[in-house]
C-alpha cells in the first residue's frame, strides 16, 4: 500500500510543482504533516542532501523521501512518479509550446504562473528559515545558525563564490560550532 501512496503523492507533486525542484518544497512540507515518513526538521536535512548531490533537487528529494517511506524500491518509485508528468509534458506539449510561445494566451498563462511559483519558493524559504533558525519553539532562537545564515547570505551578495565551497565550509563549521 505504501508504494501506491508514494506513486500517487509524487505524481501529484511532479504535476503541480511547476518551476523546478524548489517548487516541490511546499508539497513536501504538506507530506511531512500528513505522513510519518519524515518531519519538517528532516526535510531541511533532505534539502541539504539534495542540494549537495548531483542531479535535480526535486528528483533527489523524491528519492530521499521515497527511500525513507519505502526503502530502495520506494525511492525508485517516488523518483519515477515525480518525473512522469514532466517527461510526458515535454514529449507531448513542448513542440506545441515552441510553436505558440509568443501567442497572447500562452503569454498570459505564464504571466500568472511565474509569481505563483515565486510565492511557492518564498513559502518554502520561510519554512526552511523558521525550522533552521527557530526550531519550532517560541523564543528558542538559534543564534549560531542565525549568524551563519547572515554571514553566508552576505558572502552570496558580495562575491561570486561557488555554492560547493560554501557548503563545504558550512559542513566544517557545523563540526566546530557549538550546537544549542
N, C-alpha and C positions, 0 to 999 in steps of 0.2 A: 504494500500500500504506500509506503514511504516513497518508492520510486515514481509512482503515478503522481503523487503530490509534488515531488521535485520537478517532474516534467511539466506539469500544469503551471506551477508558480513561476518557473524560469522561462517558460514560453511566454507567459503574460509579461514578465519583466522585459524580455527581449523585444516584445511587440511594442511596448509603450515607453521604453527608455530611449526615446529619440534624443540624440545629442551626444552620444558616447557613453563611455563607462561610468563617468561620474554621475550621469543621469540615473544610473541604477541605484544609487545610494538611498534615495527616499523609499524605494521599493524594498530594499534590503532592511532598512530600519523597520518597515512595516512587518517584514517576515520575522524580525527579532522579537517583535511584540506578540506575534501570533503563534509561533512555534518555539519549541525548546532547543532548537538546533544551535543557537548562539545568542548572546545578548549584545547590547549596544557597545559595551566595552570591548568585546571580542571582535565586533565589527570594525573598530578602529584598528585592531591588530590585522584584520583581514585586508584593510585598505593599505596598511604599511607593507604587508607582504605582496599584495597585488601590484603596488607601485614599484616595488623593488625587484620584481621578477619580469622576465621578458614576456611580451605579449600584451594584448589589450586588457585593460583593467576590468572591464565588465566580464569578460570570459574568465579571467583569473579569479575574480571574486565568486563567480558562479561555481567554478571548480572547487574552490575552497569551501564554500557553503554547502555544496552538494556532498563533498567528502565528509564534512562534519556531521551531516544528517544521515548519509547512507553509505559511507565508506568509498572505496575506489570507484565502484560502479555508480554510486550516487553522484560523485564528482564528474564522471564521464557523462551521465545523463543530463545533469544540470548544465554542463558546458554545451552540449549539443542543443538542448532546448533553448538556451538563451541566444544561440546563434541562428537558429532555424528561421525565424522571421526575417532577420537581416539578409540572410542568404536568399530566401525566397523573394524578398523585396527587390534585392539587387538583380536577380535573374529576370523578374517579370517587369518591374517598373522602371529600372534605371534607363532603359532605352527610351521609354515614353517621356520620362522627366528630361532627358537630354534634348529631345525634340521640342519640348514645350517649356523649357526653363525660363524663358522670358515672357511667357503668357501671363497676362494680368491676374488670372485666377490663382495660378501657382505662386506668383509673387506675393499675393495677399495671404495665401495659406502659410507660407514660410514667414511672413511678417508677423503673424500671430504665434507661430510655433517658437521662434527664436527667444522672445522674452520669457515664455513659459519654461523653456529649457534652462535659461539663466536663473529663473526662480527656483527650479528644482535643484540646481547645483548650489545656489546660495543657501537653500534649506539644508542640504547635506553638509555644507561647510559649517553652518550654525550648529548642527547636531555634533559634528566632529569636535568643534571648539568646546562645546559645553561638556562633552564626555571627557575630553583630554584635559581641560583646564579646571573643571569644577567637580568632576567625579560624582555627579548626580546628587550631591549632598548640599543643601543650602549652607552658605557661608563656609564651605570647605574648599578653599581656593588652593590650587596647586601653583605656588609662587615660582618654583623652579621651572615648571612647564610653561608658565606664562612668560618668564624671562627668556627661555629658549625660543618660544614662539616669536616674540618680538625681535630677537636677535636674527633669527633666520629670515623673518619677513623683511627686516631692514637690509640684510645681505641680498635678498632676491630683488629688492627695488633698486639697490645701488650698484650691483655687479651683474655680470653675465656668467656667474659660477654655475657649473654643471650640477643638476639635482643629484646626480650619483654621489658627488663629493659631499654634498650637504647631508645626504642620508648616511654615508659612512661616518662623517664627523658626529652626527647625532647619535649613531649607534655607540660610538666610543664614549661620548658624553653620557649616554644612558648607563654605561658601566661605571662611570666615575661619580656622577652627580648623586646626591642623596635622594632617596625615594621617600616621599612624605606619606 
